[in-house]
Amino acid sequence: MDTLTQVEIMRSGRLSAVVVGAVLLAGGCGQATGVAGVSMRAPAMAADPSAGPTGDPSAAPSGTPAGTASTPGTEHQSGVQRPAAADPVKVPPPKVSKYDYAFPVKGCKTNYQRKLLIIPKTTIWAARGCSFVAPVDGVIDEVNINNRWKPSTDVGSDREGRFVSIIGEDGVRYLGGHLDSVTEGLTPGAKVKAGQELGKVGNTGNARDTAPNLYFAISWKTGPAYWWVRRGMVEPWDYLDAWLKGNPTLSPKEETFKLRRKLGETPACTTLCSSRSASSPPQEEDKEKERKKKPSTPTQTPTPPPLNDTGTL
C-alpha cells in the first residue's frame, strides 16, 4: 500500500468517526430530526385553562357546566353570595336662595287650600293650641293681642282677630292670624328666628264659628291703615309646599317685590273692603247676646273641614 492510499484511509476513518459521534450525540438528546432539522414529533398541546389538574377539559372544577370554560380566578366565586344593596344616598334639594324657611305651623298635622279663592291667602287647618312659628328670621312688625272683631260691624282690619306679623330678613311680610293667644313678650321691632313660636292656633276674629286654623298671608310692609295689603297679596301655597316637603330655601321675595312694583306700595282695596254700618239691623248682636245667655257645655273640637272649604276672609 503506497503512502497516498494510507493517507486517504486515515482521512476516511476520521470522517467516519466524526459522523458516528454526531449521530450518537443526537440520539443522546432524544430528539428525532427530519429534513433540515425539522422535528418529527407532534408539538406539545397548549395548556387548556378550563382543564383540571391533569389537563383534561372534562376535569373542569365542580360547578362549571360541561363544555363551559370558566374565567381564570373565578373558580371559587360561584358560591359567594352578593351583599345586600346599601340605602340610597339622599341628595339635598338645590339651594335656591340664601334664606332658610320654616313651615308656619309646628308639631301638628295640617292641611290647607292650594288655590285662589277670593283673596291670595290660605287657611292652614290645625288643632287648637298648635304653635304658629316665624317662617323666617326677621323682626316683629305688628302684634294684636285683642280680639276686636264683631259680626255687627265686620271691620276689615279686625277680621284676623289676634295676629302677629313679621318682616323677614328677605324683606317680605308674613302674617299669622286667628290666633288663640300671642306669645308673651312679643313687641314690634323684636328680632325672631325661623321656627320661633309667635302664638297658638285658634279661631279668633271672623273664624269664631269655624274649626281652629291659622290665617297665613304673604305681602310687603305698609302702614296699619292699609290692612288689605297685610291680609295677603301673594299666593302662598307653593312656598308652603316647598317648606314643608321639598326645599326650605324657596323664597317668595322675587314674586313679592315684582308685584309691589306693578301695583305700588299702597294699592287701593278692591275686594271685601267695606265694613258693616254700625246702624245696621242688630240681628247678629242679638244672636251674640242669646249665645252668651245659654249655659256653656263642653264640646269637642270641630273637625277641620275638607280642603275645598273657603275658610275665612
C-alpha positions in Angstrom: 0.0 0.0 0.0 1.6 3.3 -1.1 1.8 6.3 1.0 -1.1 8.2 -0.7 -3.5 5.3 -0.1 -2.6 5.2 3.6 -3.3 9.0 3.9 -6.8 8.6 2.3 -7.7 5.7 4.6 -6.7 7.8 7.6 -8.8 10.7 6.5 -11.8 8.4 5.8 -11.5 6.9 9.3 -11.5 10.3 10.9 -14.6 11.4 9.0 -16.4 8.3 9.9 -15.6 8.8 13.5 -16.9 12.4 13.4 -20.2 11.3 11.7 -20.7 8.4 14.2 -20.1 10.8 17.1 -22.6 13.3 15.8 -25.3 10.6 15.4 -24.6 9.3 18.9 -24.8 12.9 20.3 -28.2 13.5 18.6 -29.6 10.2 19.9 -28.4 11.1 23.4 -30.5 14.3 23.3 -33.6 12.3 22.4 -34.7 14.5 19.5 -35.8 13.0 16.3 -34.9 15.2 13.4 -36.2 15.3 9.9 -35.2 17.1 6.9 -33.3 20.4 7.5 -33.6 20.0 11.3 -37.5 19.8 11.4 -38.7 17.8 14.3 -40.5 14.6 13.5 -42.5 14.6 16.8 -46.0 16.2 17.2 -45.9 19.6 19.0 -46.9 19.6 22.7 -50.6 20.7 23.2 -51.1 24.1 24.7 -52.5 24.1 28.2 -56.3 24.4 28.4 -57.3 27.0 31.1 -60.6 25.2 31.6 -58.9 21.8 32.1 -58.4 20.3 35.5 -55.1 19.4 37.1 -54.5 16.7 34.5 -55.1 19.0 31.5 -58.3 17.1 30.7 -61.1 19.6 29.8 -63.6 17.1 31.3 -62.0 17.6 34.7 -63.1 21.2 35.0 -63.8 22.5 38.5 -67.1 21.4 40.1 -69.9 23.9 39.5 -68.8 24.6 35.9 -71.2 23.2 33.3 -69.7 20.7 31.0 -68.2 22.2 27.9 -68.2 25.7 29.5 -64.8 27.4 30.1 -64.5 29.3 33.3 -62.7 32.6 33.6 -59.4 32.3 35.5 -59.7 33.4 39.1 -63.5 32.8 39.2 -63.4 29.1 40.0 -64.3 29.7 43.7 -66.8 32.6 43.2 -69.9 30.6 42.2 -70.8 30.0 45.9 -70.3 33.6 47.0 -73.5 35.5 47.9 -73.9 39.1 46.7 -74.1 41.5 49.6 -77.3 43.5 50.1 -77.5 46.9 48.4 -76.9 49.9 50.6 -79.5 52.5 51.2 -79.7 55.2 48.5 -77.7 58.3 49.2 -80.1 61.2 49.7 -79.2 64.3 47.7 -80.4 67.5 49.2 -82.5 69.8 47.1 -80.7 72.7 45.4 -80.3 75.9 47.4 -82.3 78.5 45.6 -81.9 81.4 47.9 -79.8 82.4 50.9 -82.8 82.3 53.2 -83.9 79.3 55.2 -87.7 79.0 55.9 -89.8 77.1 58.3 -93.4 75.8 57.8 -95.5 78.2 59.9 -97.3 75.5 62.0 -95.0 73.4 64.1 -95.5 69.9 65.5 -99.1 69.3 64.3 -100.9 67.7 61.5 -102.1 70.3 59.0 -103.9 70.7 55.7 -104.5 73.8 53.6 -106.1 75.2 50.4 -103.9 75.2 47.3 -105.8 77.5 45.1 -107.0 81.1 44.9 -110.5 81.6 46.3 -111.2 85.3 46.8 -108.0 86.9 48.1 -104.5 85.5 47.9 -104.0 83.9 51.4 -104.5 80.4 52.7 -106.2 78.8 55.8 -104.0 76.3 57.5 -106.2 73.9 59.4 -104.6 72.6 62.6 -105.6 71.7 66.2 -106.2 74.4 68.8 -103.0 75.2 70.6 -100.6 74.2 67.9 -97.6 76.6 67.5 -97.6 79.4 65.0 -93.9 80.0 64.3 -91.9 82.6 62.4 -91.4 81.3 58.8 -88.0 83.1 58.5 -85.6 85.1 60.6 -86.8 88.7 60.9 -88.3 91.3 63.2 -91.8 91.7 64.6 -93.9 94.2 62.6 -97.4 94.2 64.3 -98.8 92.5 67.4 -102.5 92.4 68.1 -103.4 90.7 71.4 -107.1 91.8 71.4 -109.9 90.1 69.6 -111.9 93.2 68.4 -113.9 91.7 65.6 -117.7 91.9 65.9 -120.1 90.5 63.4 -122.3 93.6 63.6 -119.6 95.8 62.1 -117.2 93.3 60.5 -114.4 95.8 60.4 -111.8 94.7 57.9 -108.8 95.4 60.0 -110.2 93.2 62.8 -111.1 90.1 60.8 -107.9 88.2 61.6 -108.6 88.5 65.3 -105.4 88.1 67.3 -102.5 88.1 65.0 -98.7 88.7 64.6 -96.9 89.8 61.5 -93.1 89.9 60.9 -90.9 91.5 58.3 -88.4 88.7 57.3 -84.8 89.3 56.6 -85.9 88.8 52.9 -88.0 92.0 53.2 -91.3 90.1 52.9 -94.1 90.5 55.5 -95.7 87.3 56.9 -99.0 87.3 58.9 -100.4 84.7 61.2 -104.0 85.3 62.3 -107.0 83.8 64.1 -104.6 83.1 67.0 -105.9 81.8 70.3 -103.1 83.6 72.1 -100.0 85.6 71.3 -96.6 84.6 72.8 -96.0 86.8 75.8 -93.3 89.5 75.4 -93.5 90.0 71.7 -93.2 93.7 70.7 -92.7 95.4 67.4 -89.0 95.6 66.4 -88.1 92.5 68.4 -85.9 90.0 66.5 -87.1 86.5 65.9 -85.6 83.3 64.4 -87.2 81.0 61.9 -89.2 78.3 63.8 -89.6 80.6 66.9 -93.1 80.4 68.4 -95.2 83.6 68.0 -98.6 82.3 69.1 -101.1 79.5 69.4 -103.6 78.4 66.7 -107.2 79.3 67.5 -110.3 80.8 65.8 -110.5 84.4 66.9 -111.8 87.1 64.6 -114.3 86.2 61.9 -113.2 82.5 62.3 -115.2 82.1 65.6 -117.7 79.7 64.0 -115.1 77.5 62.3 -112.6 74.9 63.4 -109.2 76.3 64.7 -106.9 77.4 62.0 -104.1 79.7 61.1 -104.8 82.6 58.7 -101.5 82.8 56.7 -100.7 85.6 54.3 -97.7 87.0 52.4 -97.3 90.7 51.5 -95.0 93.6 51.9 -94.7 96.2 54.7 -97.2 99.0 54.7 -98.8 101.2 57.4 -101.7 99.8 59.6 -104.2 101.8 57.6 -103.6 99.6 54.6 -104.9 96.4 56.2 -106.0 94.9 52.9 -102.3 94.6 51.9 -101.4 92.9 55.2 -104.2 90.3 54.8 -102.4 88.8 51.7 -101.1 89.8 48.3 -99.0 86.8 47.1 -100.4 83.2 46.7 -98.6 81.3 49.5 -99.3 77.6 48.8 -96.3 76.8 46.5 -94.0 78.2 49.2 -95.7 76.3 51.9 -95.4 73.0 49.9 -91.7 73.7 49.4 -91.0 74.5 53.0 -93.0 71.5 54.3 -91.8 68.8 51.8 -89.3 70.0 49.3 -86.9 72.9 49.6 -86.8 75.2 52.7 -84.9 77.8 50.7 -87.6 78.6 48.1 -88.2 82.3 48.7 -91.3 84.5 47.9 -89.1 87.6 47.8 -88.8 87.9 44.0 -92.5 87.4 43.4 -93.5 89.7 46.2 -91.4 92.7 45.1 -92.3 92.2 41.4 -95.9 92.5 42.4 -95.2 95.6 44.6 -93.5 97.3 41.6 -96.6 96.5 39.5 -99.3 97.6 42.0 -97.4 100.2 44.0 -96.6 100.1 47.7 -100.1 101.1 48.8 -102.6 99.8 46.2 -106.3 100.6 46.7 -108.6 97.9 48.2 -110.7 96.2 45.6 -112.1 93.1 47.3 -114.1 92.8 50.6 -113.3 96.3 51.5 -116.4 97.6 53.2 -117.4 97.1 56.8 -121.0 97.0 58.0 -122.6 100.2 59.2 -123.0 100.5 63.0 -126.6 101.4 62.3 -127.3 98.1 60.5 -130.1 95.9 62.0 -128.6 94.3 65.1 -129.6 90.7 64.2 -126.0 89.5 64.7 -125.7 91.3 68.0 -128.9 89.7 69.2 -127.6 86.3 68.3 -124.5 87.0 70.2 -126.4 88.0 73.3 -128.5 84.9 73.1 -125.4 82.7 72.8 -124.0 84.3 75.9 -127.2 83.6 77.9 -127.0 79.9 77.1 -125.0 77.8 79.6 -121.8 76.7 78.3 -121.3 72.9 77.8 -118.1 71.1 77.0 -117.9 70.4 73.3 -115.4 68.6 71.2 -113.1 70.5 68.9 -114.7 70.7 65.5 -113.2 68.5 62.8 -111.2 70.5 60.2 -113.3 71.0 57.0 -112.2 69.4 53.7 -109.7 71.1 51.5 -112.3 72.8 49.3 -113.7 74.8 52.3 -113.4 78.5 51.8 -112.4 79.2 55.4 -112.5 82.9 56.4 -111.5 86.1 54.6 
